[in-house]
Amino acid sequence: MSIFKDCDIRGIYQEEITDEKAYLIGRACASMVPEGSRFAVGGDVRKSTPKLKSHLVKGLLESGVHVIDIGIVPTPLLYFAVDKLHIRGGIMVTASHNPAQYNGFKVILGDIPVTPEDIREIEHRVSVKDFRNGFGNLSQVENLEKDYFSFLRSISQPPVHSLQVVVDCGNGCFAGLAPHFLHAMGYQTTPVFCERDGSFPNRPPNPSQPENLTALSSTILHMEADVGIAFDGDGDRVVFADEKGRVLLPEQSIIFFLREIMPALPPQQKFVYDVKCSRIVPQEITRLGGIPLMERSGHTYIKTRLLREDAFMAGEISGHYFFRELRRDDGLYAALVFLSHLSRQKKSLSQIVSTFPEPNVTPDIRISARGREGLMFILEKNLHGHTLSKIDGIRAEWPEGWGLIRNSVTEPVYTLRFEATRHDLLPEIVHRFLGTIPDLEKDVLERINTSIQKE
């Protein structure tokens, strides 16, 4: 599978992403913007990041881009730096939520998010070595964290009542930063895995899988905390857990934001949600007088839709939350908004969530794409005659529920998800979607049953 994805570039270090590739990607990106443009370059905590970053910067400089090295930072801080420094773009060396052996590049080339066409051009230029020759300058900017935190403080509300918050940084980029800042904002914080370590020794950097957050849950119970939050490796995702240590479903977190934010806004506000979300999300947006907008999963697509539609917010079930006031996503700002609203409540988070509609939706079911390259075509043919959406993969709709299969934009896997109006109808929805491929249907049903038994 190519390292050049729809929204970014990533792969296994040394096997797919090499130092030489990093240099060539730097040359390619610099050649796509006017000579003399300025780029901010940051990196995450992975062991491979320093070498990749060094080679990337060399490539940028040799194609005439001036580089501002902002050090090891969370991805949201790179976005902030591009805005604050009024520069053309930037590149973050990161593989985000992927395991430690991965690395990659998140690219900013201008005011709008990088497009799949931009990524294809980078790939082409790397392939044929179509580069401009030039001479860039390298400089460094330090202490941007202070400016970033001052900015977040200026647009955030402090807590009404202090909350006891367990903060799981997963040894990623927000380690050493998020707990300290939240404490300064007025929260009582208990850190978990808050030492930077790019080998991610304590848990995988993906917090959207509840099995990765057992330490967070147990610490919440031990500390009798009010809430828990967990970040991914580069800090642009955040996941929440209640005072009982139960990790919130992403749809529950989205509905919390909706119920807290929308009543104070004028009617007909737009909210962008990804195609994997339960139906309870658009139903809640409509109930609150808003306009739900379904979009394909992926940072590029969600952010572009947020900007184009002037939506007040967007959310993905992966834990990305985008805000109109930022014009982008930010895991720490999302946590600030969530905690501020929770601090105004007299009820506990579990009591609040108990009032939400319950989705009968499966978690993401991931299967390898290797050896099943024609699966999407087969399913589309088999589902002919049903109500299909192809905004992102194939989503088949019935009154009783829906089924979805899509290509992951970050890994060589298919992602499947199913929802039914009643829990006992889930096997029927799976059968309607996969019944012509019995071995896959059986595998999916077994995984669903296993996930139910773990709950």
LINTA-V395681 format. One record per residue. N is the residue number from 0. SS is DSSP state (H for helix, E for strand, - for the rest). PHI is phi in whole degrees, -180 to 180 (none if undefined). D_FIRST is the distance of its C-alpha to the first C-alpha in Angstrom with 1 decimal. Layout:
# LINTA-V395681
n=N ss=SS phi=PHI d_first=D_FIRST
n=N ss=SS phi=PHI d_first=D_FIRST
This chain:
# LINTA-V395681
n=0 ss=- phi=none d_first=0.0
n=1 ss=- phi=-66 d_first=3.8
n=2 ss=- phi=-76 d_first=6.6
n=3 ss=E phi=-91 d_first=8.6
n=4 ss=- phi=-91 d_first=9.2
n=5 ss=- phi=-67 d_first=12.4
n=6 ss=- phi=-112 d_first=14.7
n=7 ss=- phi=-162 d_first=13.7
n=8 ss=E phi=-128 d_first=11.5
n=9 ss=E phi=-162 d_first=10.4
n=10 ss=E phi=-178 d_first=8.9
n=11 ss=E phi=-77 d_first=11.0
n=12 ss=E phi=-65 d_first=14.0
n=13 ss=- phi=78 d_first=14.8
n=14 ss=- phi=-84 d_first=11.7
n=15 ss=- phi=-119 d_first=9.2
n=16 ss=E phi=-104 d_first=12.0
n=17 ss=- phi=-119 d_first=15.2
n=18 ss=H phi=-61 d_first=18.6
n=19 ss=H phi=-63 d_first=18.5
n=20 ss=H phi=-62 d_first=15.4
n=21 ss=H phi=-61 d_first=17.5
n=22 ss=H phi=-61 d_first=20.4
n=23 ss=H phi=-66 d_first=18.8
n=24 ss=H phi=-66 d_first=17.4
n=25 ss=H phi=-61 d_first=21.0
n=26 ss=H phi=-61 d_first=22.4
n=27 ss=H phi=-67 d_first=20.3
n=28 ss=H phi=-63 d_first=21.2
n=29 ss=H phi=-64 d_first=24.8
n=30 ss=H phi=-75 d_first=25.1
n=31 ss=- phi=-95 d_first=24.3
n=32 ss=- phi=-127 d_first=27.4
n=33 ss=- phi=-59 d_first=31.0
n=34 ss=- phi=-60 d_first=32.1
n=35 ss=- phi=91 d_first=33.9
n=36 ss=- phi=-62 d_first=31.8
n=37 ss=E phi=-109 d_first=31.6
n=38 ss=E phi=-124 d_first=28.5
n=39 ss=E phi=-89 d_first=28.5
n=40 ss=E phi=-127 d_first=26.1
n=41 ss=E phi=-128 d_first=25.7
n=42 ss=E phi=-150 d_first=23.7
n=43 ss=- phi=-90 d_first=23.3
n=44 ss=- phi=-91 d_first=24.8
n=45 ss=- phi=-62 d_first=21.9
n=46 ss=- phi=-61 d_first=23.0
n=47 ss=- phi=-85 d_first=20.5
n=48 ss=H phi=-63 d_first=21.5
n=49 ss=H phi=-56 d_first=24.7
n=50 ss=H phi=-68 d_first=23.2
n=51 ss=H phi=-62 d_first=20.2
n=52 ss=H phi=-63 d_first=22.8
n=53 ss=H phi=-61 d_first=25.2
n=54 ss=H phi=-71 d_first=22.9
n=55 ss=H phi=-61 d_first=21.8
n=56 ss=H phi=-61 d_first=25.5
n=57 ss=H phi=-58 d_first=26.4
n=58 ss=H phi=-66 d_first=24.1
n=59 ss=H phi=-61 d_first=25.5
n=60 ss=H phi=-63 d_first=29.0
n=61 ss=H phi=-75 d_first=28.8
n=62 ss=- phi=-113 d_first=27.9
n=63 ss=- phi=88 d_first=30.8
n=64 ss=- phi=-102 d_first=29.7
n=65 ss=E phi=-84 d_first=32.1
n=66 ss=E phi=-107 d_first=30.3
n=67 ss=E phi=-111 d_first=31.8
n=68 ss=E phi=-82 d_first=30.5
n=69 ss=E phi=-104 d_first=31.0
n=70 ss=E phi=87 d_first=29.9
n=71 ss=E phi=-91 d_first=28.2
n=72 ss=- phi=-144 d_first=28.3
n=73 ss=- phi=-68 d_first=26.9
n=74 ss=H phi=-57 d_first=24.7
n=75 ss=H phi=-58 d_first=27.6
n=76 ss=H phi=-73 d_first=29.8
n=77 ss=H phi=-63 d_first=27.6
n=78 ss=H phi=-58 d_first=28.0
n=79 ss=H phi=-61 d_first=31.7
n=80 ss=H phi=-62 d_first=32.0
n=81 ss=H phi=-60 d_first=30.7
n=82 ss=H phi=-70 d_first=33.3
n=83 ss=H phi=-65 d_first=36.1
n=84 ss=- phi=-86 d_first=35.8
n=85 ss=- phi=54 d_first=35.6
n=86 ss=- phi=-116 d_first=32.8
n=87 ss=- phi=-66 d_first=30.2
n=88 ss=E phi=-172 d_first=27.1
n=89 ss=E phi=-172 d_first=25.2
n=90 ss=E phi=-138 d_first=22.1
n=91 ss=E phi=-105 d_first=21.5
n=92 ss=E phi=-85 d_first=19.7
n=93 ss=- phi=-166 d_first=18.3
n=94 ss=- phi=-115 d_first=15.5
n=95 ss=- phi=56 d_first=18.1
n=96 ss=- phi=-93 d_first=18.1
n=97 ss=- phi=-70 d_first=15.2
n=98 ss=- phi=-60 d_first=16.7
n=99 ss=- phi=-61 d_first=18.4
n=100 ss=- phi=-75 d_first=15.9
n=101 ss=E phi=-91 d_first=13.6
n=102 ss=E phi=-156 d_first=14.7
n=103 ss=E phi=176 d_first=14.1
n=104 ss=E phi=-143 d_first=16.2
n=105 ss=E phi=-102 d_first=17.9
n=106 ss=E phi=-113 d_first=19.5
n=107 ss=E phi=-121 d_first=22.9
n=108 ss=- phi=-113 d_first=24.2
n=109 ss=- phi=179 d_first=27.3
n=110 ss=- phi=-72 d_first=29.0
n=111 ss=- phi=-100 d_first=26.5
n=112 ss=- phi=-59 d_first=23.0
n=113 ss=- phi=-60 d_first=20.2
n=114 ss=- phi=-103 d_first=18.9
n=115 ss=H phi=-57 d_first=15.5
n=116 ss=H phi=-66 d_first=17.5
n=117 ss=H phi=-62 d_first=18.2
n=118 ss=H phi=-63 d_first=14.6
n=119 ss=H phi=-63 d_first=14.0
n=120 ss=H phi=-67 d_first=17.2
n=121 ss=H phi=-59 d_first=16.2
n=122 ss=H phi=-59 d_first=13.1
n=123 ss=H phi=-64 d_first=15.7
n=124 ss=H phi=-64 d_first=18.3
n=125 ss=H phi=-64 d_first=16.3
n=126 ss=H phi=-64 d_first=15.4
n=127 ss=H phi=-101 d_first=19.1
n=128 ss=- phi=56 d_first=20.7
n=129 ss=- phi=-92 d_first=22.6
n=130 ss=- phi=-128 d_first=24.5
n=131 ss=- phi=-88 d_first=27.9
n=132 ss=- phi=-95 d_first=30.1
n=133 ss=- phi=-166 d_first=32.2
n=134 ss=- phi=-136 d_first=33.7
n=135 ss=- phi=-101 d_first=32.9
n=136 ss=- phi=-108 d_first=34.8
n=137 ss=E phi=-113 d_first=33.6
n=138 ss=E phi=-136 d_first=35.4
n=139 ss=E phi=-128 d_first=35.1
n=140 ss=- phi=-123 d_first=36.1
n=141 ss=- phi=-112 d_first=37.1
n=142 ss=- phi=64 d_first=38.3
n=143 ss=H phi=-66 d_first=36.2
n=144 ss=H phi=-57 d_first=36.0
n=145 ss=H phi=-62 d_first=39.7
n=146 ss=H phi=-67 d_first=39.3
n=147 ss=H phi=-62 d_first=36.3
n=148 ss=H phi=-67 d_first=38.4
n=149 ss=H phi=-63 d_first=41.4
n=150 ss=H phi=-64 d_first=39.5
n=151 ss=H phi=-61 d_first=38.3
n=152 ss=H phi=-63 d_first=41.8
n=153 ss=H phi=-71 d_first=43.2
n=154 ss=- phi=-113 d_first=41.3
n=155 ss=- phi=-117 d_first=41.5
n=156 ss=- phi=-99 d_first=44.4
n=157 ss=- phi=-69 d_first=45.6
n=158 ss=- phi=-68 d_first=46.1
n=159 ss=- phi=-76 d_first=49.3
n=160 ss=- phi=-125 d_first=49.5
n=161 ss=- phi=-63 d_first=47.7
n=162 ss=- phi=-114 d_first=45.0
n=163 ss=E phi=-89 d_first=43.9
n=164 ss=E phi=-120 d_first=40.2
n=165 ss=E phi=-92 d_first=37.8
n=166 ss=E phi=-116 d_first=35.0
n=167 ss=E phi=-103 d_first=31.8
n=168 ss=- phi=-93 d_first=29.8
n=169 ss=- phi=58 d_first=27.5
n=170 ss=- phi=64 d_first=28.2
n=171 ss=- phi=-93 d_first=26.2
n=172 ss=- phi=-68 d_first=27.2
n=173 ss=- phi=-86 d_first=30.1
n=174 ss=- phi=-61 d_first=31.7
n=175 ss=- phi=81 d_first=35.1
n=176 ss=- phi=-115 d_first=35.1
n=177 ss=H phi=-62 d_first=34.8
n=178 ss=H phi=-60 d_first=37.6
n=179 ss=H phi=-64 d_first=39.9
n=180 ss=H phi=-67 d_first=39.5
n=181 ss=H phi=-63 d_first=39.9
n=182 ss=H phi=-63 d_first=43.0
n=183 ss=H phi=-65 d_first=44.4
n=184 ss=H phi=-79 d_first=43.9
n=185 ss=- phi=116 d_first=46.2
n=186 ss=- phi=-100 d_first=44.1
n=187 ss=E phi=-89 d_first=44.7
n=188 ss=E phi=-117 d_first=41.4
n=189 ss=E phi=-120 d_first=40.4
n=190 ss=E phi=-81 d_first=37.3
n=191 ss=E phi=-131 d_first=34.8
n=192 ss=- phi=53 d_first=32.2
n=193 ss=- phi=-108 d_first=33.3
n=194 ss=- phi=-115 d_first=32.9
n=195 ss=- phi=-67 d_first=29.9
n=196 ss=- phi=-158 d_first=27.8
n=197 ss=- phi=-71 d_first=24.2
n=198 ss=- phi=-88 d_first=23.7
n=199 ss=- phi=47 d_first=24.5
n=200 ss=- phi=-73 d_first=26.9
n=201 ss=- phi=-102 d_first=28.4
n=202 ss=- phi=-159 d_first=25.7
n=203 ss=- phi=-62 d_first=22.0
n=204 ss=- phi=-77 d_first=21.7
n=205 ss=- phi=-99 d_first=20.9
n=206 ss=- phi=-85 d_first=24.3
n=207 ss=- phi=-78 d_first=23.4
n=208 ss=- phi=-103 d_first=23.5
n=209 ss=H phi=-54 d_first=27.3
n=210 ss=H phi=-65 d_first=27.0
n=211 ss=H phi=-83 d_first=26.0
n=212 ss=H phi=-116 d_first=29.3
n=213 ss=H phi=-65 d_first=31.9
n=214 ss=H phi=-68 d_first=33.5
n=215 ss=H phi=-60 d_first=33.8
n=216 ss=H phi=-62 d_first=35.5
n=217 ss=H phi=-68 d_first=37.9
n=218 ss=H phi=-69 d_first=38.9
n=219 ss=H phi=-58 d_first=39.7
n=220 ss=H phi=-66 d_first=42.0
n=221 ss=H phi=-64 d_first=43.5
n=222 ss=H phi=-88 d_first=44.3
n=223 ss=- phi=53 d_first=45.4
n=224 ss=- phi=-79 d_first=43.2
n=225 ss=- phi=-85 d_first=42.9
n=226 ss=E phi=-166 d_first=39.2
n=227 ss=E phi=-128 d_first=36.0
n=228 ss=E phi=-133 d_first=33.0
n=229 ss=E phi=-138 d_first=29.7
n=230 ss=E phi=-104 d_first=27.2
n=231 ss=- phi=-88 d_first=23.5
n=232 ss=- phi=-60 d_first=22.5
n=233 ss=- phi=-110 d_first=23.0
n=234 ss=- phi=86 d_first=25.7
n=235 ss=- phi=-97 d_first=24.6
n=236 ss=- phi=-116 d_first=24.6
n=237 ss=E phi=-145 d_first=27.7
n=238 ss=E phi=-128 d_first=28.8
n=239 ss=E phi=-118 d_first=32.4
n=240 ss=E phi=-136 d_first=34.6
n=241 ss=- phi=-85 d_first=38.2
n=242 ss=- phi=-70 d_first=41.3
n=243 ss=- phi=-94 d_first=40.9
n=244 ss=- phi=83 d_first=37.5
n=245 ss=- phi=-88 d_first=35.6
n=246 ss=E phi=-72 d_first=32.3
n=247 ss=- phi=-69 d_first=32.6
n=248 ss=- phi=-62 d_first=30.3
n=249 ss=H phi=-58 d_first=28.5
n=250 ss=H phi=-64 d_first=30.6
n=251 ss=H phi=-67 d_first=33.7
n=252 ss=H phi=-64 d_first=32.9
n=253 ss=H phi=-61 d_first=32.3
n=254 ss=H phi=-66 d_first=35.7
n=255 ss=H phi=-59 d_first=37.4
n=256 ss=H phi=-59 d_first=36.4
n=257 ss=H phi=-59 d_first=37.5
n=258 ss=H phi=-70 d_first=40.9
n=259 ss=H phi=-85 d_first=41.6
n=260 ss=H phi=-97 d_first=40.7
n=261 ss=H phi=-64 d_first=41.3
n=262 ss=H phi=-59 d_first=45.1
n=263 ss=H phi=-89 d_first=45.9
n=264 ss=- phi=-102 d_first=44.1
n=265 ss=- phi=-60 d_first=45.6
n=266 ss=- phi=-66 d_first=44.7
n=267 ss=- phi=65 d_first=41.8
n=268 ss=- phi=-76 d_first=39.3
n=269 ss=E phi=-100 d_first=35.7
n=270 ss=E phi=-130 d_first=33.0
n=271 ss=E phi=-99 d_first=29.3
n=272 ss=E phi=-132 d_first=27.3
n=273 ss=E phi=-88 d_first=23.8
n=274 ss=- phi=-63 d_first=23.3
n=275 ss=- phi=-85 d_first=22.9
n=276 ss=- phi=-69 d_first=26.5
n=277 ss=- phi=-64 d_first=29.4
n=278 ss=H phi=-63 d_first=32.1
n=279 ss=H phi=-65 d_first=34.4
n=280 ss=H phi=-71 d_first=32.9
n=281 ss=H phi=-63 d_first=33.8
n=282 ss=H phi=-65 d_first=37.0
n=283 ss=H phi=-70 d_first=38.0
n=284 ss=H phi=-59 d_first=37.3
n=285 ss=H phi=-65 d_first=39.5
n=286 ss=H phi=-60 d_first=42.2
n=287 ss=- phi=-88 d_first=42.4
n=288 ss=- phi=87 d_first=43.0
n=289 ss=- phi=-102 d_first=39.6
n=290 ss=E phi=-118 d_first=37.0
n=291 ss=E phi=-82 d_first=33.7
n=292 ss=E phi=-126 d_first=30.7
n=293 ss=E phi=-81 d_first=27.5
n=294 ss=E phi=-140 d_first=24.2
n=295 ss=- phi=-68 d_first=20.5
n=296 ss=- phi=-69 d_first=19.0
n=297 ss=- phi=126 d_first=17.7
n=298 ss=H phi=-54 d_first=19.8
n=299 ss=H phi=-58 d_first=19.9
n=300 ss=H phi=-71 d_first=21.1
n=301 ss=H phi=-68 d_first=23.5
n=302 ss=H phi=-65 d_first=25.1
n=303 ss=H phi=-61 d_first=25.5
n=304 ss=H phi=-67 d_first=27.2
n=305 ss=H phi=-56 d_first=29.4
n=306 ss=H phi=-71 d_first=30.6
n=307 ss=H phi=-65 d_first=31.1
n=308 ss=H phi=-93 d_first=33.0
n=309 ss=- phi=53 d_first=34.8
n=310 ss=- phi=-72 d_first=34.0
n=311 ss=- phi=-77 d_first=35.7
n=312 ss=E phi=-167 d_first=32.6
n=313 ss=E phi=-144 d_first=29.2
n=314 ss=E phi=-146 d_first=27.5
n=315 ss=- phi=-117 d_first=24.2
n=316 ss=- phi=-70 d_first=24.3
n=317 ss=- phi=-74 d_first=21.8
n=318 ss=- phi=106 d_first=24.9
n=319 ss=- phi=-84 d_first=24.6
n=320 ss=E phi=-128 d_first=28.0
n=321 ss=E phi=-112 d_first=28.8
n=322 ss=E phi=-132 d_first=32.4
n=323 ss=- phi=-56 d_first=34.4
n=324 ss=- phi=-67 d_first=36.4
n=325 ss=- phi=-95 d_first=33.4
n=326 ss=- phi=66 d_first=31.4
n=327 ss=E phi=-169 d_first=28.3
n=328 ss=E phi=-100 d_first=27.3
n=329 ss=- phi=-166 d_first=28.7
n=330 ss=H phi=-64 d_first=28.7
n=331 ss=H phi=-73 d_first=32.0
n=332 ss=H phi=-65 d_first=33.8
n=333 ss=H phi=-59 d_first=32.6
n=334 ss=H phi=-64 d_first=34.2
n=335 ss=H phi=-61 d_first=37.3
n=336 ss=H phi=-63 d_first=37.8
n=337 ss=H phi=-60 d_first=37.3
n=338 ss=H phi=-65 d_first=39.7
n=339 ss=H phi=-61 d_first=42.2
n=340 ss=H phi=-69 d_first=42.5
n=341 ss=H phi=-64 d_first=42.6
n=342 ss=- phi=-68 d_first=45.4
n=343 ss=- phi=-91 d_first=47.5
n=344 ss=- phi=-92 d_first=47.5
n=345 ss=- phi=-91 d_first=50.2
n=346 ss=- phi=-95 d_first=48.0
n=347 ss=- phi=-74 d_first=45.4
n=348 ss=H phi=-62 d_first=41.7
n=349 ss=H phi=-66 d_first=41.7
n=350 ss=H phi=-67 d_first=44.8
n=351 ss=H phi=-64 d_first=43.2
n=352 ss=H phi=-65 d_first=40.0
n=353 ss=- phi=-64 d_first=42.2
n=354 ss=- phi=-88 d_first=43.4
n=355 ss=- phi=-82 d_first=40.0
n=356 ss=- phi=-63 d_first=39.0
n=357 ss=- phi=-96 d_first=36.9
n=358 ss=- phi=-85 d_first=33.7
n=359 ss=- phi=-96 d_first=33.0
n=360 ss=E phi=-125 d_first=29.2
n=361 ss=- phi=-82 d_first=26.7
n=362 ss=- phi=-69 d_first=24.3
n=363 ss=- phi=-60 d_first=20.6
n=364 ss=E phi=-113 d_first=19.5
n=365 ss=E phi=-108 d_first=15.9
n=366 ss=E phi=-128 d_first=14.5
n=367 ss=E phi=-64 d_first=11.4
n=368 ss=- phi=-85 d_first=9.4
n=369 ss=- phi=-69 d_first=8.9
n=370 ss=- phi=85 d_first=12.0
n=371 ss=- phi=-129 d_first=12.8
n=372 ss=- phi=-62 d_first=10.9
n=373 ss=- phi=-97 d_first=14.4
n=374 ss=H phi=-61 d_first=15.8
n=375 ss=H phi=-61 d_first=16.2
n=376 ss=H phi=-63 d_first=18.2
n=377 ss=H phi=-63 d_first=20.3
n=378 ss=H phi=-67 d_first=21.2
n=379 ss=H phi=-61 d_first=22.2
n=380 ss=H phi=-65 d_first=24.3
n=381 ss=H phi=-70 d_first=25.9
n=382 ss=- phi=-93 d_first=26.7
n=383 ss=- phi=-57 d_first=28.3
n=384 ss=- phi=102 d_first=31.7
n=385 ss=- phi=-93 d_first=30.8
n=386 ss=E phi=-76 d_first=30.4
n=387 ss=E phi=-116 d_first=26.8
n=388 ss=E phi=-115 d_first=25.2
n=389 ss=- phi=-118 d_first=22.0
n=390 ss=- phi=-62 d_first=21.9
n=391 ss=- phi=-160 d_first=18.7
n=392 ss=- phi=73 d_first=17.3
n=393 ss=E phi=-130 d_first=20.4
n=394 ss=E phi=-122 d_first=23.4
n=395 ss=E phi=-101 d_first=26.4
n=396 ss=E phi=-112 d_first=29.8
n=397 ss=E phi=-134 d_first=33.0
n=398 ss=- phi=-56 d_first=36.2
n=399 ss=- phi=-88 d_first=35.6
n=400 ss=E phi=158 d_first=32.0
n=401 ss=E phi=-152 d_first=28.4
n=402 ss=E phi=-131 d_first=25.0
n=403 ss=E phi=-138 d_first=21.6
n=404 ss=E phi=-133 d_first=18.1
n=405 ss=E phi=-149 d_first=15.3
n=406 ss=E phi=-78 d_first=11.6
n=407 ss=- phi=-65 d_first=11.2
n=408 ss=- phi=-86 d_first=10.8
n=409 ss=- phi=-122 d_first=9.9
n=410 ss=- phi=-140 d_first=8.1
n=411 ss=- phi=-78 d_first=6.2
n=412 ss=E phi=-138 d_first=9.8
n=413 ss=E phi=-95 d_first=12.6
n=414 ss=E phi=-111 d_first=15.6
n=415 ss=E phi=-118 d_first=19.0
n=416 ss=E phi=-151 d_first=22.4
n=417 ss=E phi=-139 d_first=25.9
n=418 ss=E phi=-142 d_first=29.3
n=419 ss=E phi=-135 d_first=32.8
n=420 ss=- phi=-68 d_first=36.3
n=421 ss=- phi=-131 d_first=37.5
n=422 ss=H phi=-59 d_first=35.8
n=423 ss=H phi=-71 d_first=37.1
n=424 ss=H phi=-91 d_first=35.4
n=425 ss=H phi=-57 d_first=31.8
n=426 ss=H phi=-59 d_first=31.6
n=427 ss=H phi=-67 d_first=33.0
n=428 ss=H phi=-65 d_first=30.3
n=429 ss=H phi=-60 d_first=27.6
n=430 ss=H phi=-64 d_first=29.4
n=431 ss=H phi=-61 d_first=29.7
n=432 ss=H phi=-82 d_first=26.0
n=433 ss=H phi=-119 d_first=24.7
n=434 ss=- phi=-59 d_first=27.9
n=435 ss=- phi=-83 d_first=26.7
n=436 ss=- phi=-127 d_first=24.0
n=437 ss=H phi=-56 d_first=26.4
n=438 ss=H phi=-66 d_first=24.1
n=439 ss=H phi=-72 d_first=21.7
n=440 ss=H phi=-59 d_first=24.9
n=441 ss=H phi=-62 d_first=26.4
n=442 ss=H phi=-61 d_first=23.5
n=443 ss=H phi=-65 d_first=23.4
n=444 ss=H phi=-63 d_first=27.2
n=445 ss=H phi=-64 d_first=27.3
n=446 ss=H phi=-67 d_first=25.0
n=447 ss=H phi=-63 d_first=27.1
n=448 ss=H phi=-63 d_first=30.3
n=449 ss=H phi=-64 d_first=29.0
n=450 ss=H phi=-67 d_first=28.4
n=451 ss=H phi=-67 d_first=31.8
n=452 ss=H phi=-66 d_first=33.5
n=453 ss=H phi=-79 d_first=32.2
n=454 ss=- phi=-70 d_first=33.7
